[in-house]
């Protein structure tokens, strides 16, 4: 249960606590046969993961709310109820976009955030490994490099060559790397020379 089937978010990824009734709006039916390439964009308050099929004709969008992650964490420092749930931060756009519609939507997001720096392309990759929570916030584990390791029935099989972790919290004014990002970078360099 909880497999990703064509969409970006599946029930098992988000439903760790709570009843299944909370997640009735989430669908698992494939609307794009297979997402092959992913692009990560950011604004000061949101991350956008755009997934496209192999032909680059159909696209899906996952919107990740960075501002709610911090607001919920700082609002109640005493209890565990104040911690944000991943389900509250993620929203999958129900639309399947073509190339022009995606371009128009991204341009609209860029124009709406122009005063804060606009929409910035952060990374290109091949999948989402998952989400993990360290200390203050969740992190998006993004597959940035892959290598072909074989083929079964004409379908290519890939291994993960490199990953990056992106914090799900608002962009801070200082662009200095955090200690956690430095550690993850060092581990990545050791595992993927």
C-alpha positions in Angstrom: 0.0 0.0 0.0 1.0 3.6 -0.5 2.9 3.1 -3.7 3.5 6.0 -6.0 1.4 5.2 -9.2 1.8 8.0 -11.7 1.1 10.8 -9.3 3.7 12.5 -7.1 2.1 11.8 -3.7 0.7 8.6 -2.4 -1.3 7.8 0.7 1.5 5.8 2.4 3.9 8.7 2.1 1.6 11.0 4.0 -0.5 8.8 6.2 1.7 7.8 9.1 -0.8 8.9 11.7 -4.5 9.5 11.7 -7.4 7.9 10.0 -7.8 7.2 6.3 -10.8 9.5 6.2 -8.4 12.5 6.4 -6.9 11.6 3.0 -10.0 11.0 1.0 -9.1 13.8 -1.5 -5.8 12.0 -2.5 -6.0 9.9 -5.6 -3.6 7.1 -6.7 -4.9 6.6 -10.2 -2.2 7.1 -12.9 -2.9 10.2 -14.9 0.6 10.3 -16.4 1.9 6.9 -17.3 5.4 7.5 -15.8 7.2 10.6 -14.5 10.7 10.5 -15.9 12.3 13.9 -15.2 11.7 16.3 -12.3 12.6 20.0 -11.9 12.6 21.7 -8.5 11.7 25.4 -8.3 11.5 27.7 -5.2 9.9 30.9 -4.1 10.4 32.3 -0.6 7.4 30.4 0.7 6.9 27.4 -1.6 8.8 24.7 -3.3 7.4 23.4 -6.6 8.3 19.9 -8.0 7.4 19.6 -11.6 7.4 16.0 -13.0 7.3 15.3 -16.7 6.9 12.1 -18.7 9.6 10.8 -21.0 8.3 12.6 -24.1 8.0 15.9 -22.1 4.3 16.3 -23.2 2.5 15.8 -19.8 3.5 17.4 -16.5 2.3 17.2 -12.9 3.0 19.7 -10.1 3.6 19.1 -6.4 3.4 22.3 -4.3 5.2 22.2 -0.9 4.3 24.9 1.6 7.5 26.2 3.3 5.9 28.9 5.4 3.5 26.6 7.2 6.3 24.3 8.2 8.0 27.1 10.2 4.8 28.7 11.5 3.6 25.4 12.9 6.9 24.6 14.5 7.4 28.0 16.2 3.8 28.4 17.2 3.8 25.8 19.9 7.2 24.9 21.2 5.8 22.9 24.1 3.7 20.1 22.7 4.1 17.5 19.9 0.8 18.6 18.4 2.5 21.8 17.1 4.8 19.9 14.8 3.6 20.1 11.2 2.5 17.0 9.4 3.8 16.3 6.0 0.3 16.0 4.7 -0.4 19.6 5.7 2.6 20.8 3.7 2.1 19.0 0.4 -0.6 19.6 -2.2 -0.6 17.9 -5.5 -2.1 19.8 -8.4 -5.0 17.8 -9.9 -4.3 19.2 -13.4 -2.2 17.5 -16.0 -0.4 20.3 -17.9 1.0 20.3 -21.4 4.2 22.2 -22.2 2.5 25.6 -22.9 0.1 25.4 -19.9 3.1 24.6 -17.6 5.1 27.5 -19.0 2.1 29.8 -18.4 1.5 28.6 -14.8 5.2 28.9 -13.9 5.3 32.4 -15.4 2.3 33.4 -13.4 4.0 32.1 -10.2 7.1 34.0 -11.1 5.2 37.3 -11.7 3.3 36.9 -8.4 6.6 36.5 -6.5 8.7 39.0 -8.4 9.2 41.4 -5.4 10.7 38.5 -3.3 13.0 37.3 -6.1 10.5 35.4 -8.3 10.5 31.7 -9.1 14.0 30.2 -9.1 15.0 26.9 -10.7 16.9 25.0 -8.0 17.7 21.6 -9.4 16.9 19.0 -12.1 16.6 15.4 -11.2 15.0 12.0 -11.7 12.8 11.4 -8.7 11.9 12.0 -5.1 13.5 9.6 -2.8 11.3 10.7 0.1 10.9 13.2 2.9 12.7 13.1 6.3 12.4 15.2 9.4 15.5 16.4 11.1 15.4 18.7 14.2 13.5 21.8 12.9 12.0 20.9 9.6 11.3 18.3 6.9 13.8 17.8 4.1 13.0 16.8 0.5 15.4 14.0 -0.7 15.8 14.6 -4.4 17.5 12.2 -6.8 19.8 14.4 -8.9 21.9 11.8 -10.8 21.3 8.3 -12.0 23.2 5.5 -13.8 21.8 2.8 -16.0 22.4 -0.6 -14.4 20.5 -2.8 -16.7 17.4 -3.5 -18.8 14.5 -5.9 -18.2 12.0 -6.5 -21.1 13.2 -3.3 -22.9 12.7 -1.2 -19.7 15.8 0.6 -18.4 16.7 0.0 -14.8 18.6 2.9 -13.0 20.6 3.1 -9.8 20.8 6.3 -7.8 24.2 8.0 -8.3 23.6 11.2 -6.3 21.0 12.9 -4.1 20.5 16.3 -2.6 18.4 17.3 0.4 16.4 20.6 0.4 14.9 22.0 3.6 11.2 22.7 3.6 11.4 26.0 5.4 11.4 29.6 4.1 14.6 30.8 2.4 16.7 32.7 4.9 18.4 36.0 3.9 21.9 34.6 4.7 22.9 32.2 1.9 25.5 30.4 4.1 25.2 26.6 4.1 23.9 25.0 7.2 25.8 22.4 9.1 23.4 19.7 8.1 23.7 20.5 4.4 27.5 20.4 4.7 27.3 16.9 6.3 25.0 15.6 3.7 27.3 17.0 0.9 30.3 15.2 2.5 28.4 11.9 2.7 27.3 12.3 -0.9 30.8 12.9 -2.1 32.1 9.8 -0.2 29.3 7.5 -1.5 29.4 8.8 -5.0 33.0 9.6 -6.0 
